[in-house]
Amino acid sequence: MRRVGIVVLLALGLSLNVAKANAGDYSGDTLVRVQGTLVAPDSSAKVNIDPGADAHVSTEWIPTLTLTHFFTKNVAAELFCCFGRFDAKGEGNLKGADLGSFWVFPPILTLQYHFDPIGGLKPYVGAGVQYIHYFDGGRSDLGGAKISLDDSWGFALQGGIDVEIGRGWYLNADIKKVWLDTDASWKDTAVKADVTVDPLIVSVGVGYRFNLADLLGSRAAPAPLK
């Protein structure tokens, strides 16, 4: 939880610093969002020692932060990031077993196309990759063995919409689907599992768009990108 708190504080601090810029700018080159995000894995597992065993990963709400840079008025790149803690639970012949909890650091990088705004509505689509680092695995019902998961990569698709609310501020809704797998093991046991994660990631939040040079106090002339 300490790591989650640090993420929230950094996000709030960045938002406050951004607000010190001259003014929000809907044609700016930088967009920061603070969001609440539901991560719902479509998970399953193949366990090496028992074909009848399965597992699932818990659905969790986590705080998230995105940073978007616009190369043109329509083309941008977005970095999505957060920390979260999830639980693995047994299914099938392992139904009800606690397979251990773990933390994740799951950044997603997408290349986006932002459509021209219509009445203050600005939809966008994107595609990219997610990397997940799993750490701090907890003890399980498998003799108290700790769970360990291999870092993994996956393909991500994205769609969303920003709604102008004035002075460079947006309301935002975003959905991502990621396809990725990982390998799980439990320390000092022979148990291993091939895990399908495939999370659906749904976010809502608030964003602020501005010119980075305004924040740094170095922009000489506007460069509209709306």
C-alpha positions, -999 to +999 in steps of 0.1 A: +000+000+000+029+023+006+038+021-031+002+029-041+003+059-018+035+071-034+019+069-069-011+089-057+011+116-042+033+119-073+002+122-094-013+149-073+020+167-071+024+167-109-012+179-113-005+208-089+027+217-108+010+216-141-017+239-128+010+266-122+014+269-159+000+300-175-033+283-185-046+250-198-044+248-236-066+224-256-041+227-285-012+219-261+014+192-267+011+174-233-018+158-215-017+144-179-045+123-164-052+110-129-076+081-130-093+053-110-089+021-129-107-013-128-084-042-138-104-073-146-082-102-157-098-129-180-075-154-163-070-192-164-041-216-157-027-249-167-011-266-137+016-291-144+008-316-116-030-317-120-048-313-153-080-307-133-066-277-115-072-241-126-068-206-112-079-170-115-065-136-107-086-111-087-103-080-101-090-048-085-095-010-085-061+009-085-050+045-089-034+052-123-016+080-141-012+087-178+012+110-197+004+118-233+026+137-258+012+150-291+034+149-321+007+164-343-029+174-336-040+138-342-010+116-334+002+110-298+020+085-276+007+076-242+024+061-212+000+045-186+013+034-152+005+023-117+011-002-090-014-028-079-018-058-056-037-089-068-047-123-054-044-157-071-072-182-062-076-218-071-103-232-093-113-267-105-095-293-083-078-264-064-111-245-059-110-222-028-072-225-024-052-193-017-024-194-043-007-162-030-009-125-035+015-104-055+023-068-066+026-057-102+042-028-120+023-028-154+031+001-177+014+003-211+028+023-240+004+031-269+005+050-301-027+069-305-049+086-331-070+114-317-100+125-338-108+162-343-130+174-315-168+176-320-187+198-296-160+194-269-158+156-274-125+141-285-124+104-291-092+084-297-080+049-304-046+033-298-024+002-300+008-008-282+024-030-257+022-038-220+051-049-198+043-064-163+068-068-136+055-091-108+071-088-073+067-094-036+048-127-039+030-139-008+025-172+008+000-197-004-020-227+007+005-249-011+025-257+021+030-220+027+052-217-004+055-182-019+042-175-054+065-162-081+056-150-116+078-143-146+077-108-161+056-107-192+048-087-224+015-084-242-003-066-270-027-038-261-057-022-279-073+010-266-102+033-271-113+064-251-128+098-251-119+132-235-146+157-227-136+194-225-148+210-193-129+243-196-095+259-192-076+229-205-093+204-183-110+171-195-131+144-181-119+111-195-131+075-200-108+048-214-108+011-221-079-012-229-077-049-237-044-067-233-034-102-243-005-117-223+006-148-205+030-156-176+046-186-159+039-191-122+058-212-097+058-218-059+091-217-041+106-251-030+078-270-047+074-288-081+042-269-088+042-247-119+015-231-140+011-215-174-012-185-166-033-166-191-039-131-177-056-111-206-068-081-185-096-057-194-086-023-181-113+004-176-104+039-164-122+071-156-106+103-145-096+139-151-070+153-174-052+186-179-037+196-213-010+222-217+021+232-235+052+217-217+072+248-226+047+270-207+053+249-176+091+253-181+087+290-189+105+287-222+079+287-250+083+317-273+053+311-297+022+289-297+022+257-317-015+246-320-021+209-321-058+207-314 
